[in-house]
Amino acid sequence: MPGVVRRDSSCKISHGVEFAIAVPSSYVSVVSTLVDRTRLVSSLARACGIFRVDEVVIIDDSLDGDNNKPSSAREEVVKKENNDVGGASSSTSELMHRLLTYLDTPQYLRRRLIPHHADLAYAGKMPTLDAPHQLRKTDRATYREGAVVAHTPQGAMVDVGLDEPVHVYTNKAPDVNERVTVHMDDAKQTYAIVSRDTPREQLGTYWGYRVRRCRGLSECLYKDNNEKRRYDWVIGTSEHGKAYAPVDDITPPRAALKRRAKDKKTRVVLLFGGVRGLEALYMLDQARCGPLLPSSAERKGDGAEAAHLCDDYLNFCPRQGSRTIRTEEAILIGLALLRDSVANALSSSSETRTSKKRKHV
């Protein structure tokens, strides 16, 4: 069909690996205006899209004492900007969550799914992700993102960015204005709601990121404040970490290898500490929620124990020429060095284990 482009083959990813990054909300507190904060979040979203990040975790560190809070002067500037566009000022974590969600949402669904808010005053200045799930009307694809616009006796009508909504047959229709992923069988003109993970699992196609907010490292790393970790491989970044170079090999921890051996999805998270580092995030969480480590673990009282929460604790720029590396720079460096290295390490380890089993047989 003239003018129709098929986009199923772009942005292939590694099967079985889900990659997340965790960033403190103070990421945007280093600048004083809403437009600059919007720019910072936009650069974060672009980095996530380029390096195929599946989840962005925002750690709220806004209560970390006066030294880590934005100055009152900065907050007054942001509040004045929000008042000028007719809205109340949001917390830094709320701002990041709203902007990141906006950028991940396909353009044709934003007006329906994202309410107008003062935080979005400069959203039009942000570059788009242009990710595979953000399809144009002329694109043909096996899957499209959509939003339920109405219920029918047999299912629901879903807006998938075409001229007309498509009818999806389902026994249990999602709520109106709920975002869904739709399998598109244009030849048979049948459509079905599937999990958002289905495109990446079935086609290996990157399908954007999810956004999660949490109050600290414990909520970021553990489920329901217990010892069950959310991630199989936790990688921390710090100037106090082990020097890492692109030629270095990185070895997956045993937990990640076990899940890989069982053909289960391996979840990896890359932790960034913000202005004061990962050690300060650990100290804040210890003050809020109590110790994150067993009582037998060594405690120095300076946040150095944060390294014990990680399977790897790395310094990506041990010979930096500048006194400081900004968080947005650290994110780009870390993702560029590790995103494919992690996936390759897991794949290589799986192939080695499979080869040994075959030889044993």
Contacts in CASP RR format, 6 or more apart in sequence:
PFRMAT RR
TARGET T0000
AUTHOR 0000-0000-0000
METHOD contacts of the structure
MODEL  1
MPGVVRRDSSCKISHGVEFAIAVPSSYVSVVSTLVDRTRLVSSLARACGI
FRVDEVVIIDDSLDGDNNKPSSAREEVVKKENNDVGGASSSTSELMHRLL
TYLDTPQYLRRRLIPHHADLAYAGKMPTLDAPHQLRKTDRATYREGAVVA
HTPQGAMVDVGLDEPVHVYTNKAPDVNERVTVHMDDAKQTYAIVSRDTPR
EQLGTYWGYRVRRCRGLSECLYKDNNEKRRYDWVIGTSEHGKAYAPVDDI
TPPRAALKRRAKDKKTRVVLLFGGVRGLEALYMLDQARCGPLLPSSAERK
GDGAEAAHLCDDYLNFCPRQGSRTIRTEEAILIGLALLRDSVANALSSSS
ETRTSKKRKHV
1 140 0 8 1.000
3 138 0 8 1.000
4 138 0 8 1.000
4 139 0 8 1.000
4 140 0 8 1.000
5 136 0 8 1.000
5 138 0 8 1.000
5 139 0 8 1.000
5 140 0 8 1.000
6 139 0 8 1.000
6 140 0 8 1.000
6 141 0 8 1.000
7 132 0 8 1.000
7 135 0 8 1.000
7 139 0 8 1.000
7 140 0 8 1.000
7 141 0 8 1.000
8 141 0 8 1.000
8 142 0 8 1.000
8 203 0 8 1.000
8 205 0 8 1.000
10 132 0 8 1.000
10 205 0 8 1.000
11 52 0 8 1.000
11 131 0 8 1.000
11 132 0 8 1.000
11 205 0 8 1.000
11 206 0 8 1.000
12 204 0 8 1.000
12 205 0 8 1.000
12 206 0 8 1.000
13 52 0 8 1.000
13 200 0 8 1.000
13 204 0 8 1.000
13 205 0 8 1.000
13 206 0 8 1.000
13 343 0 8 1.000
14 343 0 8 1.000
14 346 0 8 1.000
14 347 0 8 1.000
15 200 0 8 1.000
15 201 0 8 1.000
15 204 0 8 1.000
16 201 0 8 1.000
16 260 0 8 1.000
16 264 0 8 1.000
16 265 0 8 1.000
16 266 0 8 1.000
17 265 0 8 1.000
17 266 0 8 1.000
17 268 0 8 1.000
17 342 0 8 1.000
17 343 0 8 1.000
17 346 0 8 1.000
18 54 0 8 1.000
18 55 0 8 1.000
18 265 0 8 1.000
18 266 0 8 1.000
18 267 0 8 1.000
18 268 0 8 1.000
19 51 0 8 1.000
19 52 0 8 1.000
19 53 0 8 1.000
19 54 0 8 1.000
19 55 0 8 1.000
19 268 0 8 1.000
19 269 0 8 1.000
19 270 0 8 1.000
19 339 0 8 1.000
19 342 0 8 1.000
19 343 0 8 1.000
20 53 0 8 1.000
20 54 0 8 1.000
20 55 0 8 1.000
20 56 0 8 1.000
20 57 0 8 1.000
20 231 0 8 1.000
20 267 0 8 1.000
20 268 0 8 1.000
20 269 0 8 1.000
20 270 0 8 1.000
21 48 0 8 1.000
21 53 0 8 1.000
21 55 0 8 1.000
21 56 0 8 1.000
21 57 0 8 1.000
21 269 0 8 1.000
21 270 0 8 1.000
21 271 0 8 1.000
21 272 0 8 1.000
21 331 0 8 1.000
21 335 0 8 1.000
22 57 0 8 1.000
22 58 0 8 1.000
22 59 0 8 1.000
22 220 0 8 1.000
22 269 0 8 1.000
22 270 0 8 1.000
22 271 0 8 1.000
22 272 0 8 1.000
23 44 0 8 1.000
23 56 0 8 1.000
23 57 0 8 1.000
23 58 0 8 1.000
23 59 0 8 1.000
23 96 0 8 1.000
23 272 0 8 1.000
23 273 0 8 1.000
23 274 0 8 1.000
23 327 0 8 1.000
23 331 0 8 1.000
24 58 0 8 1.000
24 59 0 8 1.000
24 60 0 8 1.000
24 61 0 8 1.000
24 272 0 8 1.000
24 273 0 8 1.000
24 274 0 8 1.000
24 281 0 8 1.000
24 327 0 8 1.000
25 58 0 8 1.000
25 59 0 8 1.000
25 60 0 8 1.000
25 61 0 8 1.000
25 62 0 8 1.000
25 91 0 8 1.000
25 92 0 8 1.000
25 93 0 8 1.000
25 96 0 8 1.000
26 61 0 8 1.000
26 62 0 8 1.000
26 64 0 8 1.000
26 68 0 8 1.000
26 70 0 8 1.000
26 92 0 8 1.000
26 274 0 8 1.000
26 275 0 8 1.000
26 276 0 8 1.000
27 40 0 8 1.000
27 44 0 8 1.000
27 92 0 8 1.000
27 96 0 8 1.000
27 272 0 8 1.000
27 274 0 8 1.000
27 327 0 8 1.000
27 328 0 8 1.000
28 37 0 8 1.000
28 40 0 8 1.000
28 41 0 8 1.000
28 92 0 8 1.000
28 95 0 8 1.000
28 96 0 8 1.000
29 62 0 8 1.000
29 68 0 8 1.000
29 69 0 8 1.000
29 70 0 8 1.000
29 74 0 8 1.000
29 92 0 8 1.000
29 275 0 8 1.000
30 40 0 8 1.000
30 275 0 8 1.000
30 326 0 8 1.000
30 327 0 8 1.000
31 37 0 8 1.000
31 40 0 8 1.000
31 74 0 8 1.000
32 70 0 8 1.000
32 71 0 8 1.000
32 73 0 8 1.000
32 74 0 8 1.000
32 77 0 8 1.000
32 78 0 8 1.000
33 77 0 8 1.000
33 78 0 8 1.000
33 81 0 8 1.000
34 78 0 8 1.000
34 81 0 8 1.000
34 82 0 8 1.000
34 119 0 8 1.000
34 121 0 8 1.000
34 122 0 8 1.000
35 81 0 8 1.000
35 122 0 8 1.000
35 125 0 8 1.000
37 78 0 8 1.000
37 92 0 8 1.000
37 95 0 8 1.000
38 99 0 8 1.000
38 121 0 8 1.000
38 122 0 8 1.000
38 123 0 8 1.000
38 125 0 8 1.000
38 126 0 8 1.000
39 125 0 8 1.000
39 126 0 8 1.000
40 328 0 8 1.000
41 95 0 8 1.000
41 96 0 8 1.000
41 99 0 8 1.000
41 100 0 8 1.000
41 103 0 8 1.000
41 126 0 8 1.000
42 99 0 8 1.000
42 103 0 8 1.000
42 125 0 8 1.000
42 126 0 8 1.000
42 127 0 8 1.000
43 328 0 8 1.000
44 56 0 8 1.000
44 96 0 8 1.000
44 100 0 8 1.000
44 328 0 8 1.000
44 331 0 8 1.000
45 99 0 8 1.000
45 100 0 8 1.000
45 103 0 8 1.000
45 104 0 8 1.000
45 126 0 8 1.000
45 129 0 8 1.000
46 127 0 8 1.000
46 129 0 8 1.000
47 53 0 8 1.000
47 328 0 8 1.000
47 331 0 8 1.000
47 332 0 8 1.000
47 335 0 8 1.000
48 56 0 8 1.000
48 208 0 8 1.000
48 209 0 8 1.000
49 129 0 8 1.000
49 131 0 8 1.000
49 206 0 8 1.000
49 208 0 8 1.000
49 209 0 8 1.000
50 335 0 8 1.000
51 335 0 8 1.000
51 336 0 8 1.000
51 339 0 8 1.000
52 206 0 8 1.000
52 339 0 8 1.000
53 209 0 8 1.000
53 335 0 8 1.000
53 339 0 8 1.000
54 200 0 8 1.000
54 208 0 8 1.000
54 209 0 8 1.000
54 210 0 8 1.000
55 209 0 8 1.000
55 210 0 8 1.000
55 211 0 8 1.000
55 212 0 8 1.000
55 269 0 8 1.000
56 100 0 8 1.000
56 209 0 8 1.000
56 210 0 8 1.000
56 211 0 8 1.000
56 212 0 8 1.000
57 212 0 8 1.000
57 213 0 8 1.000
57 214 0 8 1.000
57 220 0 8 1.000
57 269 0 8 1.000
58 93 0 8 1.000
58 96 0 8 1.000
58 97 0 8 1.000
58 100 0 8 1.000
58 211 0 8 1.000
58 212 0 8 1.000
58 213 0 8 1.000
58 214 0 8 1.000
59 93 0 8 1.000
59 214 0 8 1.000
59 215 0 8 1.000
59 216 0 8 1.000
59 217 0 8 1.000
59 220 0 8 1.000
59 281 0 8 1.000
60 91 0 8 1.000
60 92 0 8 1.000
60 93 0 8 1.000
60 213 0 8 1.000
60 214 0 8 1.000
60 215 0 8 1.000
60 216 0 8 1.000
61 68 0 8 1.000
61 216 0 8 1.000
61 280 0 8 1.000
61 281 0 8 1.000
61 284 0 8 1.000
62 69 0 8 1.000
62 91 0 8 1.000
62 92 0 8 1.000
62 93 0 8 1.000
63 69 0 8 1.000
63 284 0 8 1.000
63 288 0 8 1.000
64 276 0 8 1.000
64 280 0 8 1.000
64 281 0 8 1.000
64 284 0 8 1.000
67 276 0 8 1.000
68 275 0 8 1.000
68 276 0 8 1.000
68 280 0 8 1.000
68 284 0 8 1.000
70 92 0 8 1.000
75 89 0 8 1.000
78 89 0 8 1.000
79 89 0 8 1.000
81 118 0 8 1.000
81 121 0 8 1.000
82 88 0 8 1.000
82 89 0 8 1.000
82 90 0 8 1.000
82 118 0 8 1.000
82 119 0 8 1.000
82 121 0 8 1.000
85 118 0 8 1.000
85 121 0 8 1.000
86 118 0 8 1.000
87 117 0 8 1.000
87 118 0 8 1.000
88 118 0 8 1.000
89 118 0 8 1.000
90 98 0 8 1.000
90 117 0 8 1.000
90 118 0 8 1.000
90 119 0 8 1.000
93 213 0 8 1.000
94 119 0 8 1.000
94 213 0 8 1.000
95 119 0 8 1.000
97 211 0 8 1.000
97 213 0 8 1.000
98 114 0 8 1.000
98 117 0 8 1.000
98 119 0 8 1.000
98 120 0 8 1.000
99 119 0 8 1.000
99 120 0 8 1.000
99 123 0 8 1.000
99 126 0 8 1.000
100 209 0 8 1.000
100 211 0 8 1.000
101 114 0 8 1.000
101 211 0 8 1.000
102 110 0 8 1.000
102 114 0 8 1.000
102 120 0 8 1.000
102 123 0 8 1.000
102 126 0 8 1.000
103 126 0 8 1.000
103 128 0 8 1.000
103 129 0 8 1.000
104 129 0 8 1.000
104 131 0 8 1.000
104 208 0 8 1.000
104 209 0 8 1.000
104 211 0 8 1.000
105 113 0 8 1.000
105 114 0 8 1.000
105 145 0 8 1.000
105 179 0 8 1.000
106 133 0 8 1.000
106 134 0 8 1.000
106 135 0 8 1.000
106 145 0 8 1.000
106 146 0 8 1.000
106 161 0 8 1.000
107 128 0 8 1.000
107 134 0 8 1.000
108 137 0 8 1.000
108 159 0 8 1.000
108 161 0 8 1.000
109 145 0 8 1.000
109 146 0 8 1.000
109 147 0 8 1.000
109 159 0 8 1.000
109 161 0 8 1.000
109 179 0 8 1.000
112 147 0 8 1.000
112 149 0 8 1.000
112 159 0 8 1.000
112 177 0 8 1.000
113 147 0 8 1.000
113 177 0 8 1.000
113 179 0 8 1.000
114 120 0 8 1.000
128 134 0 8 1.000
129 208 0 8 1.000
131 206 0 8 1.000
131 207 0 8 1.000
131 208 0 8 1.000
132 141 0 8 1.000
132 199 0 8 1.000
132 205 0 8 1.000
132 206 0 8 1.000
132 207 0 8 1.000
132 208 0 8 1.000
133 143 0 8 1.000
133 144 0 8 1.000
133 145 0 8 1.000
133 199 0 8 1.000
133 206 0 8 1.000
133 207 0 8 1.000
133 208 0 8 1.000
134 145 0 8 1.000
135 141 0 8 1.000
135 144 0 8 1.000
135 145 0 8 1.000
135 161 0 8 1.000
137 161 0 8 1.000
137 162 0 8 1.000
137 163 0 8 1.000
140 184 0 8 1.000
140 186 0 8 1.000
141 184 0 8 1.000
142 183 0 8 1.000
142 184 0 8 1.000
142 199 0 8 1.000
142 202 0 8 1.000
142 203 0 8 1.000
143 181 0 8 1.000
143 182 0 8 1.000
143 183 0 8 1.000
143 184 0 8 1.000
143 194 0 8 1.000
143 198 0 8 1.000
143 199 0 8 1.000
143 203 0 8 1.000
143 205 0 8 1.000
143 207 0 8 1.000
144 160 0 8 1.000
144 161 0 8 1.000
144 181 0 8 1.000
144 182 0 8 1.000
144 184 0 8 1.000
145 160 0 8 1.000
145 179 0 8 1.000
145 180 0 8 1.000
145 181 0 8 1.000
145 182 0 8 1.000
146 158 0 8 1.000
146 159 0 8 1.000
146 160 0 8 1.000
146 161 0 8 1.000
146 179 0 8 1.000
146 180 0 8 1.000
146 181 0 8 1.000
146 182 0 8 1.000
147 158 0 8 1.000
147 159 0 8 1.000
147 177 0 8 1.000
147 178 0 8 1.000
147 179 0 8 1.000
147 180 0 8 1.000
148 156 0 8 1.000
148 157 0 8 1.000
148 158 0 8 1.000
148 159 0 8 1.000
148 173 0 8 1.000
148 174 0 8 1.000
148 175 0 8 1.000
148 176 0 8 1.000
148 177 0 8 1.000
148 178 0 8 1.000
148 180 0 8 1.000
149 156 0 8 1.000
149 157 0 8 1.000
149 158 0 8 1.000
149 159 0 8 1.000
149 165 0 8 1.000
149 176 0 8 1.000
149 177 0 8 1.000
150 156 0 8 1.000
150 157 0 8 1.000
150 165 0 8 1.000
150 176 0 8 1.000
151 157 0 8 1.000
151 173 0 8 1.000
151 176 0 8 1.000
152 167 0 8 1.000
152 173 0 8 1.000
154 167 0 8 1.000
154 169 0 8 1.000
155 167 0 8 1.000
155 168 0 8 1.000
155 169 0 8 1.000
155 170 0 8 1.000
155 171 0 8 1.000
155 173 0 8 1.000
156 167 0 8 1.000
156 168 0 8 1.000
156 170 0 8 1.000
156 173 0 8 1.000
156 174 0 8 1.000
156 193 0 8 1.000
157 165 0 8 1.000
157 166 0 8 1.000
157 167 0 8 1.000
157 168 0 8 1.000
158 165 0 8 1.000
158 166 0 8 1.000
158 167 0 8 1.000
158 168 0 8 1.000
158 180 0 8 1.000
158 182 0 8 1.000
158 191 0 8 1.000
158 193 0 8 1.000
159 165 0 8 1.000
160 166 0 8 1.000
160 182 0 8 1.000
160 184 0 8 1.000
160 191 0 8 1.000
166 182 0 8 1.000
166 184 0 8 1.000
166 191 0 8 1.000
167 191 0 8 1.000
168 180 0 8 1.000
168 182 0 8 1.000
168 191 0 8 1.000
168 192 0 8 1.000
168 193 0 8 1.000
169 190 0 8 1.000
169 191 0 8 1.000
169 192 0 8 1.000
170 192 0 8 1.000
170 193 0 8 1.000
174 180 0 8 1.000
174 193 0 8 1.000
180 193 0 8 1.000
181 193 0 8 1.000
181 194 0 8 1.000
181 195 0 8 1.000
181 196 0 8 1.000
181 198 0 8 1.000
181 199 0 8 1.000
181 207 0 8 1.000
182 191 0 8 1.000
182 192 0 8 1.000
182 193 0 8 1.000
182 194 0 8 1.000
183 191 0 8 1.000
183 192 0 8 1.000
183 193 0 8 1.000
183 194 0 8 1.000
183 198 0 8 1.000
184 191 0 8 1.000
185 191 0 8 1.000
185 192 0 8 1.000
196 207 0 8 1.000
196 210 0 8 1.000
197 207 0 8 1.000
199 205 0 8 1.000
199 207 0 8 1.000
200 206 0 8 1.000
200 207 0 8 1.000
214 220 0 8 1.000
215 288 0 8 1.000
215 289 0 8 1.000
216 281 0 8 1.000
216 284 0 8 1.000
216 285 0 8 1.000
216 288 0 8 1.000
216 289 0 8 1.000
217 271 0 8 1.000
217 281 0 8 1.000
217 282 0 8 1.000
217 285 0 8 1.000
217 292 0 8 1.000
217 306 0 8 1.000
217 309 0 8 1.000
218 225 0 8 1.000
218 285 0 8 1.000
218 289 0 8 1.000
218 292 0 8 1.000
219 225 0 8 1.000
219 289 0 8 1.000
220 230 0 8 1.000
220 269 0 8 1.000
220 271 0 8 1.000
221 229 0 8 1.000
221 230 0 8 1.000
221 231 0 8 1.000
221 234 0 8 1.000
221 269 0 8 1.000
221 292 0 8 1.000
221 309 0 8 1.000
222 228 0 8 1.000
222 229 0 8 1.000
222 230 0 8 1.000
222 292 0 8 1.000
223 229 0 8 1.000
223 230 0 8 1.000
225 289 0 8 1.000
229 255 0 8 1.000
230 267 0 8 1.000
230 269 0 8 1.000
231 267 0 8 1.000
231 268 0 8 1.000
231 269 0 8 1.000
232 253 0 8 1.000
232 255 0 8 1.000
232 256 0 8 1.000
232 259 0 8 1.000
232 266 0 8 1.000
232 267 0 8 1.000
232 268 0 8 1.000
233 252 0 8 1.000
233 253 0 8 1.000
233 255 0 8 1.000
233 256 0 8 1.000
233 266 0 8 1.000
233 267 0 8 1.000
233 268 0 8 1.000
233 269 0 8 1.000
233 311 0 8 1.000
233 312 0 8 1.000
233 342 0 8 1.000
234 269 0 8 1.000
234 271 0 8 1.000
234 309 0 8 1.000
234 310 0 8 1.000
234 311 0 8 1.000
234 312 0 8 1.000
235 268 0 8 1.000
235 269 0 8 1.000
235 270 0 8 1.000
235 271 0 8 1.000
235 310 0 8 1.000
235 311 0 8 1.000
235 312 0 8 1.000
235 313 0 8 1.000
235 314 0 8 1.000
235 338 0 8 1.000
235 342 0 8 1.000
236 270 0 8 1.000
236 271 0 8 1.000
236 272 0 8 1.000
236 278 0 8 1.000
236 306 0 8 1.000
236 307 0 8 1.000
236 310 0 8 1.000
236 312 0 8 1.000
236 313 0 8 1.000
236 314 0 8 1.000
237 270 0 8 1.000
237 271 0 8 1.000
237 272 0 8 1.000
237 273 0 8 1.000
237 278 0 8 1.000
237 314 0 8 1.000
237 315 0 8 1.000
237 316 0 8 1.000
237 330 0 8 1.000
237 334 0 8 1.000
238 273 0 8 1.000
238 277 0 8 1.000
238 278 0 8 1.000
238 279 0 8 1.000
238 306 0 8 1.000
238 307 0 8 1.000
238 313 0 8 1.000
238 314 0 8 1.000
238 315 0 8 1.000
239 277 0 8 1.000
239 315 0 8 1.000
240 279 0 8 1.000
240 304 0 8 1.000
240 307 0 8 1.000
240 313 0 8 1.000
240 315 0 8 1.000
241 307 0 8 1.000
241 313 0 8 1.000
241 314 0 8 1.000
241 315 0 8 1.000
242 312 0 8 1.000
242 313 0 8 1.000
242 314 0 8 1.000
242 315 0 8 1.000
243 314 0 8 1.000
243 315 0 8 1.000
243 318 0 8 1.000
244 250 0 8 1.000
244 314 0 8 1.000
244 315 0 8 1.000
244 316 0 8 1.000
244 318 0 8 1.000
244 337 0 8 1.000
246 337 0 8 1.000
246 341 0 8 1.000
249 345 0 8 1.000
250 312 0 8 1.000
250 338 0 8 1.000
250 341 0 8 1.000
250 342 0 8 1.000
250 345 0 8 1.000
251 345 0 8 1.000
251 349 0 8 1.000
252 260 0 8 1.000
252 266 0 8 1.000
252 342 0 8 1.000
252 345 0 8 1.000
252 346 0 8 1.000
252 349 0 8 1.000
253 311 0 8 1.000
255 311 0 8 1.000
256 266 0 8 1.000
256 268 0 8 1.000
256 311 0 8 1.000
256 346 0 8 1.000
257 346 0 8 1.000
257 349 0 8 1.000
257 350 0 8 1.000
257 353 0 8 1.000
259 265 0 8 1.000
259 266 0 8 1.000
260 266 0 8 1.000
260 346 0 8 1.000
260 349 0 8 1.000
260 350 0 8 1.000
261 350 0 8 1.000
261 353 0 8 1.000
266 346 0 8 1.000
268 342 0 8 1.000
270 334 0 8 1.000
270 335 0 8 1.000
270 338 0 8 1.000
271 278 0 8 1.000
271 310 0 8 1.000
272 278 0 8 1.000
272 327 0 8 1.000
272 330 0 8 1.000
272 331 0 8 1.000
273 280 0 8 1.000
273 281 0 8 1.000
273 327 0 8 1.000
274 281 0 8 1.000
274 327 0 8 1.000
274 330 0 8 1.000
275 327 0 8 1.000
278 306 0 8 1.000
279 302 0 8 1.000
279 303 0 8 1.000
279 304 0 8 1.000
279 306 0 8 1.000
280 303 0 8 1.000
281 306 0 8 1.000
282 292 0 8 1.000
282 303 0 8 1.000
282 305 0 8 1.000
282 306 0 8 1.000
282 309 0 8 1.000
283 301 0 8 1.000
283 302 0 8 1.000
283 303 0 8 1.000
285 292 0 8 1.000
286 292 0 8 1.000
286 303 0 8 1.000
291 299 0 8 1.000
292 305 0 8 1.000
292 309 0 8 1.000
293 299 0 8 1.000
293 305 0 8 1.000
293 308 0 8 1.000
293 309 0 8 1.000
297 305 0 8 1.000
297 308 0 8 1.000
298 305 0 8 1.000
298 308 0 8 1.000
299 305 0 8 1.000
306 313 0 8 1.000
307 313 0 8 1.000
316 330 0 8 1.000
316 333 0 8 1.000
316 334 0 8 1.000
316 337 0 8 1.000
317 325 0 8 1.000
317 330 0 8 1.000
317 333 0 8 1.000
325 333 0 8 1.000
END
